[in-house]
Amino acid sequence: MTAYSFEVLGDPVPQGSMTAFIAGGKARVAHKAPKGLQAFRADCRNAAAQAGVTVIEGPVRLRAVFVLERPQSHRGTGKNAGMLKASAPEYHTGQRPDGDKILRSLFDALTGVCFRDDGQVCVASFVKRYVREGEAPHTSVTVDSLADEGRP
């Protein structure tokens, strides 16, 4: 079975959005890319290359764990400054970046590196959570071929 795992250091960056508008009587569409998107994609490609990834043919499964920095509000103040509050959540919910947009960004970054086209990804899952004590923001990725598994 062909499988690869690698880690991308730094905060994951979501895919940009498309915005439609009318200019000069014609419909136009513009892509709004967030700051750091190109660097995140390059970091993903580099991490995959360093892990020895080669392009997988056929159906692909991709699993990702997006580990994001915590806001200051999750930490104590005064003599407890820097320590996590007991009530600090584990999972990154209800705020940006959206998990599906980070996943799309990862798909685009890995196209041509892990798979020819992101349409090959037949099974995808992700977890979006905050860093734990002593941990830095990163993205953990596992990509493997489904060709050897047969039919579900």
MARTI-160709 format. One record per atom (N, C-alpha, C, O, CB): x, y, z; residue in three letters; chain. Coordinates in steps of 0.05 Angstrom, whole numbers. Glycine has a CB too. Example, Ala and Ser with C-alpha at 12.3 -4.5 7.8 and 13.67 -1.06 7.14 Angstrom:
[[264, -114, 156], Ala, A]
[[246, -90, 156], Ala, A]
[[264, -66, 156], Ala, A]
[[285, -66, 169], Ala, A]
[[226, -89, 181], Ala, A]
[[257, -45, 142], Ser, A]
[[273, -21, 143], Ser, A]
[[258, 1, 157], Ser, A]
[[268, 23, 161], Ser, A]
[[282, -12, 114], Ser, A]
//
This chain:
[[17, -24, 0], Met, A]
[[0, 0, 0], Met, A]
[[18, 25, 0], Met, A]
[[37, 26, 15], Met, A]
[[-19, 0, 24], Met, A]
[[11, 44, -17], Thr, A]
[[26, 69, -18], Thr, A]
[[14, 89, 2], Thr, A]
[[-9, 96, -1], Thr, A]
[[25, 81, -47], Thr, A]
[[31, 97, 21], Ala, A]
[[21, 117, 41], Ala, A]
[[44, 135, 49], Ala, A]
[[67, 127, 51], Ala, A]
[[10, 102, 67], Ala, A]
[[37, 160, 54], Tyr, A]
[[57, 180, 61], Tyr, A]
[[45, 197, 84], Tyr, A]
[[22, 203, 85], Tyr, A]
[[65, 198, 37], Tyr, A]
[[63, 205, 103], Ser, A]
[[55, 223, 124], Ser, A]
[[76, 245, 127], Ser, A]
[[100, 240, 124], Ser, A]
[[51, 208, 151], Ser, A]
[[67, 269, 132], Phe, A]
[[86, 291, 135], Phe, A]
[[72, 313, 151], Phe, A]
[[48, 314, 154], Phe, A]
[[96, 302, 108], Phe, A]
[[89, 332, 161], Glu, A]
[[79, 354, 177], Glu, A]
[[88, 380, 165], Glu, A]
[[110, 383, 155], Glu, A]
[[89, 352, 206], Glu, A]
[[70, 400, 165], Val, A]
[[75, 427, 154], Val, A]
[[74, 446, 178], Val, A]
[[53, 449, 191], Val, A]
[[54, 435, 132], Val, A]
[[96, 459, 184], Leu, A]
[[98, 477, 207], Leu, A]
[[84, 504, 200], Leu, A]
[[84, 513, 178], Leu, A]
[[127, 482, 215], Leu, A]
[[73, 516, 221], Gly, A]
[[60, 542, 218], Gly, A]
[[30, 539, 217], Gly, A]
[[19, 517, 213], Gly, A]
[[70, 556, 193], Gly, A]
[[16, 562, 219], Asp, A]
[[-13, 562, 218], Asp, A]
[[-23, 555, 190], Asp, A]
[[-13, 565, 170], Asp, A]
[[-24, 590, 226], Asp, A]
[[-43, 537, 188], Pro, A]
[[-54, 531, 162], Pro, A]
[[-70, 555, 152], Pro, A]
[[-81, 570, 167], Pro, A]
[[-73, 506, 164], Pro, A]
[[-69, 559, 125], Val, A]
[[-82, 582, 113], Val, A]
[[-104, 573, 94], Val, A]
[[-100, 555, 78], Val, A]
[[-61, 599, 97], Val, A]
[[-128, 584, 97], Pro, A]
[[-151, 575, 81], Pro, A]
[[-149, 585, 52], Pro, A]
[[-135, 604, 45], Pro, A]
[[-177, 585, 93], Pro, A]
[[-164, 571, 35], Gln, A]
[[-167, 579, 7], Gln, A]
[[-182, 606, 6], Gln, A]
[[-199, 611, 24], Gln, A]
[[-182, 558, -10], Gln, A]
[[-177, 622, -13], Gly, A]
[[-191, 647, -16], Gly, A]
[[-219, 644, -26], Gly, A]
[[-228, 621, -31], Gly, A]
[[-176, 666, -35], Gly, A]
[[-233, 666, -28], Ser, A]
[[-261, 665, -38], Ser, A]
[[-263, 679, -64], Ser, A]
[[-247, 696, -72], Ser, A]
[[-280, 678, -17], Ser, A]
[[-284, 672, -79], Met, A]
[[-290, 685, -104], Met, A]
[[-312, 706, -98], Met, A]
[[-331, 701, -84], Met, A]
[[-300, 664, -126], Met, A]
[[-308, 730, -111], Thr, A]
[[-327, 751, -107], Thr, A]
[[-337, 760, -135], Thr, A]
[[-320, 765, -153], Thr, A]
[[-315, 775, -92], Thr, A]
[[-363, 761, -139], Ala, A]
[[-374, 770, -165], Ala, A]
[[-383, 799, -162], Ala, A]
[[-393, 807, -142], Ala, A]
[[-398, 751, -174], Ala, A]
[[-379, 814, -184], Phe, A]
[[-388, 842, -184], Phe, A]
[[-392, 850, -213], Phe, A]
[[-384, 837, -232], Phe, A]
[[-367, 860, -170], Phe, A]
[[-405, 873, -217], Ile, A]
[[-410, 884, -243], Ile, A]
[[-392, 908, -247], Ile, A]
[[-391, 926, -230], Ile, A]
[[-441, 892, -247], Ile, A]
[[-377, 909, -269], Ala, A]
[[-360, 932, -275], Ala, A]
[[-362, 938, -305], Ala, A]
[[-359, 920, -322], Ala, A]
[[-330, 926, -268], Ala, A]
[[-369, 962, -312], Gly, A]
[[-372, 970, -340], Gly, A]
[[-394, 954, -353], Gly, A]
[[-393, 949, -377], Gly, A]
[[-346, 965, -354], Gly, A]
[[-415, 947, -338], Gly, A]
[[-437, 933, -350], Gly, A]
[[-432, 903, -354], Gly, A]
[[-449, 889, -365], Gly, A]
[[-445, 945, -375], Gly, A]
[[-409, 893, -346], Lys, A]
[[-402, 865, -349], Lys, A]
[[-398, 852, -322], Lys, A]
[[-387, 864, -303], Lys, A]
[[-377, 862, -367], Lys, A]
[[-406, 827, -321], Ala, A]
[[-402, 811, -296], Ala, A]
[[-373, 803, -295], Ala, A]
[[-361, 794, -314], Ala, A]
[[-420, 786, -296], Ala, A]
[[-361, 806, -271], Arg, A]
[[-333, 800, -266], Arg, A]
[[-332, 782, -241], Arg, A]
[[-349, 784, -224], Arg, A]
[[-316, 826, -263], Arg, A]
[[-311, 766, -240], Val, A]
[[-306, 750, -216], Val, A]
[[-277, 754, -208], Val, A]
[[-258, 753, -225], Val, A]
[[-311, 719, -222], Val, A]
[[-272, 759, -183], Ala, A]
[[-245, 763, -172], Ala, A]
[[-240, 743, -150], Ala, A]
[[-258, 736, -134], Ala, A]
[[-242, 793, -162], Ala, A]
[[-215, 734, -149], His, A]
[[-207, 716, -128], His, A]
[[-193, 732, -106], His, A]
[[-174, 746, -111], His, A]
[[-188, 693, -139], His, A]
[[-203, 728, -81], Lys, A]
[[-191, 742, -58], Lys, A]
[[-175, 722, -43], Lys, A]
[[-186, 705, -28], Lys, A]
[[-213, 755, -40], Lys, A]
[[-148, 723, -46], Ala, A]
[[-131, 704, -32], Ala, A]
[[-121, 716, -6], Ala, A]
[[-111, 738, -5], Ala, A]
[[-107, 696, -50], Ala, A]
[[-123, 701, 16], Pro, A]
[[-114, 711, 42], Pro, A]
[[-83, 713, 43], Pro, A]
[[-69, 699, 28], Pro, A]
[[-124, 694, 64], Pro, A]
[[-74, 731, 60], Lys, A]
[[-45, 734, 64], Lys, A]
[[-33, 707, 73], Lys, A]
[[-44, 694, 91], Lys, A]
[[-40, 756, 84], Lys, A]
[[-11, 700, 61], Gly, A]
[[3, 675, 69], Gly, A]
[[-6, 650, 54], Gly, A]
[[6, 629, 59], Gly, A]
[[-1, 671, 98], Gly, A]
[[-25, 652, 36], Leu, A]
[[-35, 628, 22], Leu, A]
[[-13, 615, 5], Leu, A]
[[-9, 591, 6], Leu, A]
[[-59, 635, 5], Leu, A]
[[1, 631, -11], Gln, A]
[[22, 620, -28], Gln, A]
[[44, 608, -12], Gln, A]
[[55, 587, -19], Gln, A]
[[33, 642, -47], Gln, A]
[[51, 620, 10], Ala, A]
[[72, 609, 28], Ala, A]
[[64, 583, 40], Ala, A]
[[79, 564, 42], Ala, A]
[[80, 630, 50], Ala, A]
[[38, 581, 49], Phe, A]
[[28, 556, 61], Phe, A]
[[29, 534, 40], Phe, A]
[[37, 512, 46], Phe, A]
[[0, 560, 71], Phe, A]
[[20, 540, 16], Arg, A]
[[20, 520, -5], Arg, A]
[[49, 510, -11], Arg, A]
[[53, 486, -14], Arg, A]
[[7, 531, -31], Arg, A]
[[67, 529, -13], Ala, A]
[[95, 522, -18], Ala, A]
[[106, 505, 5], Ala, A]
[[121, 486, 0], Ala, A]
[[113, 547, -21], Ala, A]
[[99, 512, 30], Asp, A]
[[108, 496, 53], Asp, A]
[[97, 468, 52], Asp, A]
[[111, 449, 59], Asp, A]
[[99, 510, 79], Asp, A]
[[72, 465, 43], Cys, A]
[[59, 438, 40], Cys, A]
[[74, 422, 19], Cys, A]
[[81, 399, 24], Cys, A]
[[30, 441, 32], Cys, A]
[[80, 434, -4], Arg, A]
[[94, 420, -25], Arg, A]
[[122, 412, -16], Arg, A]
[[131, 389, -21], Arg, A]
[[96, 437, -50], Arg, A]
[[136, 430, -2], Asn, A]
[[163, 424, 8], Asn, A]
[[163, 401, 29], Asn, A]
[[180, 384, 28], Asn, A]
[[176, 449, 20], Asn, A]
[[144, 402, 47], Ala, A]
[[142, 381, 67], Ala, A]
[[137, 354, 55], Ala, A]
[[148, 334, 63], Ala, A]
[[120, 388, 88], Ala, A]
[[119, 354, 35], Ala, A]
[[113, 329, 20], Ala, A]
[[138, 318, 6], Ala, A]
[[144, 294, 6], Ala, A]
[[90, 333, 1], Ala, A]
[[152, 336, -7], Ala, A]
[[177, 328, -22], Ala, A]
[[198, 317, -2], Ala, A]
[[210, 297, -8], Ala, A]
[[188, 352, -37], Ala, A]
[[201, 330, 21], Gln, A]
[[220, 321, 40], Gln, A]
[[213, 293, 52], Gln, A]
[[230, 278, 61], Gln, A]
[[223, 341, 63], Gln, A]
[[187, 287, 51], Ala, A]
[[178, 261, 61], Ala, A]
[[180, 239, 40], Ala, A]
[[173, 216, 44], Ala, A]
[[148, 263, 71], Ala, A]
[[189, 247, 16], Gly, A]
[[193, 228, -6], Gly, A]
[[168, 221, -21], Gly, A]
[[166, 200, -33], Gly, A]
[[205, 203, 5], Gly, A]
[[148, 238, -19], Val, A]
[[122, 233, -32], Val, A]
[[126, 232, -63], Val, A]
[[140, 248, -74], Val, A]
[[102, 255, -25], Val, A]
[[113, 213, -75], Thr, A]
[[111, 212, -104], Thr, A]
[[81, 212, -111], Thr, A]
[[64, 206, -94], Thr, A]
[[125, 186, -116], Thr, A]
[[75, 219, -136], Val, A]
[[47, 221, -145], Val, A]
[[33, 194, -144], Val, A]
[[43, 174, -155], Val, A]
[[46, 233, -173], Val, A]
[[11, 193, -130], Ile, A]
[[-5, 169, -128], Ile, A]
[[-25, 169, -151], Ile, A]
[[-38, 189, -157], Ile, A]
[[-20, 167, -101], Ile, A]
[[-27, 146, -165], Glu, A]
[[-47, 143, -186], Glu, A]
[[-72, 129, -174], Glu, A]
[[-70, 114, -155], Glu, A]
[[-35, 126, -210], Glu, A]
[[-95, 135, -186], Gly, A]
[[-119, 123, -176], Gly, A]
[[-131, 137, -152], Gly, A]
[[-123, 160, -146], Gly, A]
[[-114, 94, -169], Gly, A]
[[-150, 124, -139], Pro, A]
[[-164, 137, -117], Pro, A]
[[-146, 142, -92], Pro, A]
[[-129, 125, -86], Pro, A]
[[-188, 120, -108], Pro, A]
[[-151, 164, -79], Val, A]
[[-134, 173, -57], Val, A]
[[-150, 179, -32], Val, A]
[[-173, 188, -35], Val, A]
[[-117, 198, -65], Val, A]
[[-139, 173, -9], Arg, A]
[[-151, 181, 17], Arg, A]
[[-131, 202, 29], Arg, A]
[[-107, 198, 29], Arg, A]
[[-155, 156, 36], Arg, A]
[[-143, 224, 39], Leu, A]
[[-127, 245, 52], Leu, A]
[[-138, 250, 80], Leu, A]
[[-162, 255, 83], Leu, A]
[[-126, 271, 35], Leu, A]
[[-121, 250, 100], Arg, A]
[[-129, 256, 127], Arg, A]
[[-111, 279, 136], Arg, A]
[[-87, 279, 132], Arg, A]
[[-126, 232, 146], Arg, A]
[[-123, 299, 149], Ala, A]
[[-108, 322, 158], Ala, A]
[[-116, 330, 186], Ala, A]
[[-140, 328, 193], Ala, A]
[[-112, 346, 139], Ala, A]
[[-97, 339, 201], Val, A]
[[-102, 351, 228], Val, A]
[[-91, 379, 226], Val, A]
[[-67, 383, 224], Val, A]
[[-89, 334, 251], Val, A]
[[-109, 399, 228], Phe, A]
[[-101, 427, 227], Phe, A]
[[-99, 437, 256], Phe, A]
[[-120, 437, 270], Phe, A]
[[-122, 444, 211], Phe, A]
[[-76, 445, 265], Val, A]
[[-71, 453, 292], Val, A]
[[-66, 483, 292], Val, A]
[[-45, 492, 282], Val, A]
[[-47, 437, 306], Val, A]
[[-85, 498, 303], Leu, A]
[[-83, 528, 301], Leu, A]
[[-76, 540, 328], Leu, A]
[[-80, 529, 350], Leu, A]
[[-110, 539, 292], Leu, A]
[[-64, 564, 326], Glu, A]
[[-56, 579, 350], Glu, A]
[[-81, 587, 366], Glu, A]
[[-103, 591, 355], Glu, A]
[[-40, 605, 342], Glu, A]
[[-78, 588, 392], Arg, A]
[[-100, 595, 410], Arg, A]
[[-102, 626, 412], Arg, A]
[[-81, 639, 411], Arg, A]
[[-97, 582, 437], Arg, A]
[[-126, 637, 415], Pro, A]
[[-127, 665, 421], Pro, A]
[[-118, 671, 450], Pro, A]
[[-119, 652, 467], Pro, A]
[[-156, 676, 417], Pro, A]
[[-110, 695, 456], Gln, A]
[[-101, 702, 482], Gln, A]
[[-123, 697, 503], Gln, A]
[[-117, 692, 527], Gln, A]
[[-93, 731, 483], Gln, A]
[[-149, 699, 495], Ser, A]
[[-171, 695, 514], Ser, A]
[[-172, 667, 526], Ser, A]
[[-186, 663, 546], Ser, A]
[[-197, 701, 500], Ser, A]
[[-157, 648, 515], His, A]
[[-156, 621, 526], His, A]
[[-135, 619, 548], His, A]
[[-133, 598, 562], His, A]
[[-150, 601, 504], His, A]
[[-120, 640, 553], Arg, A]
[[-98, 639, 572], Arg, A]
[[-105, 656, 596], Arg, A]
[[-121, 675, 594], Arg, A]
[[-72, 648, 559], Arg, A]
[[-92, 650, 618], Gly, A]
[[-97, 665, 643], Gly, A]
[[-83, 693, 642], Gly, A]
[[-69, 699, 623], Gly, A]
[[-87, 649, 666], Gly, A]
[[-88, 708, 663], Thr, A]
[[-76, 734, 666], Thr, A]
[[-62, 735, 693], Thr, A]
[[-65, 717, 710], Thr, A]
[[-97, 757, 663], Thr, A]
[[-47, 756, 698], Gly, A]
[[-34, 759, 724], Gly, A]
[[-14, 738, 729], Gly, A]
[[3, 732, 711], Gly, A]
[[-54, 760, 747], Gly, A]
[[-14, 725, 753], Lys, A]
[[6, 705, 759], Lys, A]
[[1, 679, 743], Lys, A]
[[19, 662, 741], Lys, A]
[[5, 698, 789], Lys, A]
[[-22, 676, 730], Asn, A]
[[-28, 653, 713], Asn, A]
[[-24, 660, 683], Asn, A]
[[-33, 645, 666], Asn, A]
[[-56, 644, 717], Asn, A]
[[-11, 682, 677], Ala, A]
[[-7, 691, 649], Ala, A]
[[7, 669, 634], Ala, A]
[[27, 657, 643], Ala, A]
[[9, 717, 648], Ala, A]
[[-3, 663, 610], Gly, A]
[[9, 643, 593], Gly, A]
[[-2, 615, 598], Gly, A]
[[0, 598, 580], Gly, A]
[[38, 643, 597], Gly, A]
[[-13, 610, 620], Met, A]
[[-24, 583, 626], Met, A]
[[-52, 581, 614], Met, A]
[[-67, 600, 613], Met, A]
[[-25, 577, 656], Met, A]
[[-58, 557, 604], Leu, A]
[[-85, 553, 593], Leu, A]
[[-106, 553, 615], Leu, A]
[[-102, 542, 636], Leu, A]
[[-86, 526, 578], Leu, A]
[[-129, 565, 609], Lys, A]
[[-151, 564, 627], Lys, A]
[[-163, 536, 626], Lys, A]
[[-162, 523, 606], Lys, A]
[[-173, 586, 620], Lys, A]
[[-174, 528, 648], Ala, A]
[[-187, 501, 649], Ala, A]
[[-210, 499, 630], Ala, A]
[[-216, 478, 620], Ala, A]
[[-197, 495, 678], Ala, A]
[[-223, 522, 624], Ser, A]
[[-246, 522, 606], Ser, A]
[[-238, 525, 577], Ser, A]
[[-256, 526, 560], Ser, A]
[[-265, 544, 614], Ser, A]
[[-212, 527, 571], Ala, A]
[[-204, 530, 543], Ala, A]
[[-212, 506, 526], Ala, A]
[[-207, 483, 533], Ala, A]
[[-173, 535, 541], Ala, A]
[[-225, 511, 503], Pro, A]
[[-235, 489, 487], Pro, A]
[[-212, 475, 472], Pro, A]
[[-191, 486, 467], Pro, A]
[[-255, 499, 467], Pro, A]
[[-217, 450, 465], Glu, A]
[[-198, 433, 450], Glu, A]
[[-200, 439, 420], Glu, A]
[[-181, 442, 406], Glu, A]
[[-202, 403, 456], Glu, A]
[[-225, 440, 411], Tyr, A]
[[-230, 442, 382], Tyr, A]
[[-236, 471, 374], Tyr, A]
[[-247, 487, 389], Tyr, A]
[[-254, 425, 375], Tyr, A]
[[-227, 477, 350], His, A]
[[-230, 504, 338], His, A]
[[-257, 505, 324], His, A]
[[-259, 496, 301], His, A]
[[-206, 510, 319], His, A]
[[-277, 517, 338], Thr, A]
[[-304, 517, 326], Thr, A]
[[-315, 545, 325], Thr, A]
[[-306, 563, 339], Thr, A]
[[-323, 500, 343], Thr, A]
[[-334, 549, 307], Gly, A]
[[-349, 574, 306], Gly, A]
[[-334, 598, 297], Gly, A]
[[-344, 621, 301], Gly, A]
[[-361, 579, 332], Gly, A]
[[-311, 595, 286], Gln, A]
[[-296, 618, 276], Gln, A]
[[-278, 611, 253], Gln, A]
[[-274, 587, 247], Gln, A]
[[-280, 630, 299], Gln, A]
[[-267, 631, 240], Arg, A]
[[-250, 627, 218], Arg, A]
[[-222, 619, 227], Arg, A]
[[-214, 627, 249], Arg, A]
[[-248, 652, 200], Arg, A]
[[-208, 603, 212], Pro, A]
[[-215, 594, 185], Pro, A]
[[-233, 570, 185], Pro, A]
[[-232, 553, 203], Pro, A]
[[-189, 589, 169], Pro, A]
[[-249, 568, 164], Asp, A]
[[-267, 545, 161], Asp, A]
[[-250, 521, 153], Asp, A]
[[-232, 523, 136], Asp, A]
[[-289, 551, 139], Asp, A]
[[-256, 498, 164], Gly, A]
[[-241, 474, 158], Gly, A]
[[-242, 466, 129], Gly, A]
[[-222, 457, 118], Gly, A]
[[-252, 451, 174], Gly, A]
[[-265, 469, 116], Asp, A]
[[-267, 462, 88], Asp, A]
[[-249, 479, 70], Asp, A]
[[-239, 470, 50], Asp, A]
[[-296, 463, 78], Asp, A]
[[-246, 505, 78], Lys, A]
[[-229, 522, 62], Lys, A]
[[-199, 516, 66], Lys, A]
[[-183, 518, 47], Lys, A]
[[-234, 552, 69], Lys, A]
[[-192, 507, 90], Ile, A]
[[-164, 499, 94], Ile, A]
[[-159, 473, 79], Ile, A]
[[-138, 470, 66], Ile, A]
[[-158, 495, 125], Ile, A]
[[-178, 455, 79], Leu, A]
[[-176, 430, 64], Leu, A]
[[-173, 435, 34], Leu, A]
[[-156, 422, 21], Leu, A]
[[-200, 412, 70], Leu, A]
[[-189, 454, 23], Arg, A]
[[-186, 460, -5], Arg, A]
[[-159, 472, -11], Arg, A]
[[-147, 465, -32], Arg, A]
[[-208, 481, -13], Arg, A]
[[-148, 488, 6], Ser, A]
[[-122, 499, 3], Ser, A]
[[-101, 477, 2], Ser, A]
[[-82, 477, -14], Ser, A]
[[-115, 519, 26], Ser, A]
[[-104, 458, 20], Leu, A]
[[-85, 435, 21], Leu, A]
[[-88, 418, -4], Leu, A]
[[-67, 410, -15], Leu, A]
[[-91, 417, 46], Leu, A]
[[-112, 413, -14], Phe, A]
[[-116, 398, -39], Phe, A]
[[-101, 412, -62], Phe, A]
[[-86, 399, -76], Phe, A]
[[-146, 396, -46], Phe, A]
[[-104, 438, -64], Asp, A]
[[-91, 452, -86], Asp, A]
[[-61, 451, -83], Asp, A]
[[-47, 448, -103], Asp, A]
[[-100, 482, -86], Asp, A]
[[-51, 453, -59], Ala, A]
[[-22, 452, -54], Ala, A]
[[-10, 425, -62], Ala, A]
[[12, 423, -73], Ala, A]
[[-15, 458, -25], Ala, A]
[[-25, 403, -57], Leu, A]
[[-15, 376, -62], Leu, A]
[[-20, 365, -90], Leu, A]
[[-11, 344, -97], Leu, A]
[[-26, 358, -41], Leu, A]
[[-36, 380, -106], Thr, A]
[[-41, 372, -133], Thr, A]
[[-15, 373, -149], Thr, A]
[[-1, 393, -148], Thr, A]
[[-63, 390, -147], Thr, A]
[[-8, 351, -162], Gly, A]
[[17, 349, -177], Gly, A]
[[40, 339, -160], Gly, A]
[[61, 334, -170], Gly, A]
[[23, 375, -189], Gly, A]
[[35, 337, -133], Val, A]
[[56, 328, -115], Val, A]
[[48, 300, -104], Val, A]
[[64, 281, -105], Val, A]
[[60, 348, -92], Val, A]
[[24, 298, -92], Cys, A]
[[14, 273, -80], Cys, A]
[[-5, 259, -99], Cys, A]
[[-7, 234, -98], Cys, A]
[[0, 279, -54], Cys, A]
[[-18, 274, -116], Phe, A]
[[-37, 263, -135], Phe, A]
[[-38, 281, -159], Phe, A]
[[-32, 305, -157], Phe, A]
[[-66, 260, -123], Phe, A]
[[-45, 270, -183], Arg, A]
[[-46, 286, -207], Arg, A]
[[-66, 309, -205], Arg, A]
[[-61, 331, -214], Arg, A]
[[-52, 269, -231], Arg, A]
[[-89, 302, -194], Asp, A]
[[-112, 321, -193], Asp, A]
[[-127, 316, -167], Asp, A]
[[-130, 293, -158], Asp, A]
[[-131, 317, -218], Asp, A]
[[-137, 337, -155], Asp, A]
[[-151, 334, -129], Asp, A]
[[-177, 319, -132], Asp, A]
[[-189, 311, -112], Asp, A]
[[-156, 360, -116], Asp, A]
[[-186, 315, -157], Gly, A]
[[-210, 298, -162], Gly, A]
[[-205, 269, -155], Gly, A]
[[-224, 254, -153], Gly, A]
[[-218, 301, -191], Gly, A]
[[-180, 261, -152], Gln, A]
[[-173, 233, -144], Gln, A]
[[-179, 228, -115], Gln, A]
[[-181, 205, -107], Gln, A]
[[-143, 228, -150], Gln, A]
[[-181, 249, -99], Val, A]
[[-186, 246, -71], Val, A]
[[-215, 237, -67], Val, A]
[[-234, 253, -71], Val, A]
[[-181, 273, -55], Val, A]
[[-219, 212, -59], Cys, A]
[[-246, 200, -56], Cys, A]
[[-254, 199, -27], Cys, A]
[[-278, 198, -21], Cys, A]
[[-246, 172, -68], Cys, A]
[[-235, 199, -9], Val, A]
[[-241, 199, 20], Val, A]
[[-223, 221, 32], Val, A]
[[-199, 221, 29], Val, A]
[[-236, 171, 33], Val, A]
[[-236, 239, 47], Ala, A]
[[-221, 260, 60], Ala, A]
[[-233, 265, 88], Ala, A]
[[-257, 265, 91], Ala, A]
[[-221, 287, 43], Ala, A]
[[-216, 269, 107], Ser, A]
[[-225, 276, 134], Ser, A]
[[-205, 296, 146], Ser, A]
[[-182, 296, 139], Ser, A]
[[-228, 251, 152], Ser, A]
[[-216, 312, 164], Phe, A]
[[-198, 331, 178], Phe, A]
[[-208, 336, 206], Phe, A]
[[-231, 332, 213], Phe, A]
[[-196, 357, 162], Phe, A]
[[-189, 344, 223], Val, A]
[[-194, 354, 250], Val, A]
[[-183, 382, 251], Val, A]
[[-161, 387, 241], Val, A]
[[-181, 335, 272], Val, A]
[[-198, 400, 263], Lys, A]
[[-188, 428, 267], Lys, A]
[[-189, 433, 297], Lys, A]
[[-210, 434, 309], Lys, A]
[[-207, 448, 251], Lys, A]
[[-165, 436, 308], Arg, A]
[[-163, 440, 337], Arg, A]
[[-142, 460, 344], Arg, A]
[[-126, 469, 327], Arg, A]
[[-156, 413, 351], Arg, A]
[[-142, 468, 369], Tyr, A]
[[-122, 487, 379], Tyr, A]
[[-97, 473, 388], Tyr, A]
[[-97, 449, 393], Tyr, A]
[[-134, 504, 403], Tyr, A]
[[-75, 488, 389], Val, A]
[[-50, 476, 399], Val, A]
[[-54, 468, 428], Val, A]
[[-70, 479, 443], Val, A]
[[-27, 497, 397], Val, A]
[[-39, 448, 436], Arg, A]
[[-38, 439, 464], Arg, A]
[[-12, 451, 476], Arg, A]
[[5, 462, 462], Arg, A]
[[-38, 407, 467], Arg, A]
[[-10, 449, 503], Glu, A]
[[14, 460, 516], Glu, A]
[[39, 448, 504], Glu, A]
[[41, 424, 500], Glu, A]
[[13, 454, 546], Glu, A]
[[58, 466, 497], Gly, A]
[[84, 457, 486], Gly, A]
[[83, 450, 457], Gly, A]
[[103, 441, 446], Gly, A]
[[94, 434, 501], Gly, A]
[[61, 455, 444], Glu, A]
[[58, 448, 416], Glu, A]
[[57, 473, 399], Glu, A]
[[47, 494, 408], Glu, A]
[[32, 431, 411], Glu, A]
[[67, 472, 375], Ala, A]
[[66, 495, 356], Ala, A]
[[45, 490, 335], Ala, A]
[[38, 467, 329], Ala, A]
[[94, 499, 343], Ala, A]
[[34, 511, 323], Pro, A]
[[15, 508, 301], Pro, A]
[[28, 492, 278], Pro, A]
[[51, 495, 271], Pro, A]
[[5, 535, 291], Pro, A]
[[12, 474, 267], His, A]
[[21, 457, 244], His, A]
[[-2, 443, 231], His, A]
[[-25, 444, 240], His, A]
[[43, 437, 254], His, A]
[[4, 430, 209], Thr, A]
[[-15, 413, 196], Thr, A]
[[-2, 385, 192], Thr, A]
[[19, 383, 181], Thr, A]
[[-24, 425, 168], Thr, A]
[[-15, 364, 202], Ser, A]
[[-6, 337, 198], Ser, A]
[[-22, 325, 176], Ser, A]
[[-47, 326, 176], Ser, A]
[[-9, 320, 225], Ser, A]
[[-9, 312, 156], Val, A]
[[-22, 302, 133], Val, A]
[[-15, 273, 129], Val, A]
[[9, 265, 131], Val, A]
[[-15, 319, 108], Val, A]
[[-34, 256, 122], Thr, A]
[[-30, 229, 113], Thr, A]
[[-45, 225, 87], Thr, A]
[[-69, 230, 86], Thr, A]
[[-39, 208, 135], Thr, A]
[[-31, 216, 67], Val, A]
[[-42, 211, 41], Val, A]
[[-36, 182, 33], Val, A]
[[-13, 173, 35], Val, A]
[[-32, 231, 19], Val, A]
[[-57, 167, 25], Asp, A]
[[-51, 140, 16], Asp, A]
[[-69, 132, -7], Asp, A]
[[-90, 144, -12], Asp, A]
[[-55, 121, 40], Asp, A]
[[-61, 111, -20], Ser, A]
[[-76, 100, -43], Ser, A]
[[-98, 82, -34], Ser, A]
[[-94, 66, -15], Ser, A]
[[-57, 85, -62], Ser, A]
[[-121, 84, -46], Leu, A]
[[-143, 66, -41], Leu, A]
[[-144, 43, -61], Leu, A]
[[-161, 25, -58], Leu, A]
[[-169, 81, -41], Leu, A]
[[-126, 43, -80], Ala, A]
[[-127, 24, -102], Ala, A]
[[-123, -5, -91], Ala, A]
[[-134, -23, -102], Ala, A]
[[-105, 30, -122], Ala, A]
[[-107, -8, -70], Asp, A]
[[-102, -35, -59], Asp, A]
[[-124, -45, -41], Asp, A]
[[-124, -69, -34], Asp, A]
[[-76, -34, -44], Asp, A]
[[-143, -28, -34], Glu, A]
[[-163, -36, -14], Glu, A]
[[-187, -50, -26], Glu, A]
[[-203, -62, -11], Glu, A]
[[-172, -12, 1], Glu, A]
[[-190, -49, -52], Gly, A]
[[-213, -62, -64], Gly, A]
[[-238, -44, -61], Gly, A]
[[-236, -20, -55], Gly, A]
[[-218, -89, -52], Gly, A]
[[-261, -56, -65], Arg, A]
[[-286, -41, -63], Arg, A]
[[-297, -40, -35], Arg, A]
[[-293, -59, -20], Arg, A]
[[-307, -54, -82], Arg, A]
[[-310, -18, -28], Pro, A]
[[-321, -16, -1], Pro, A]
[[-345, -33, 3], Pro, A]
[[-357, -34, 24], Pro, A]
[[-329, 13, 5], Pro, A]
//
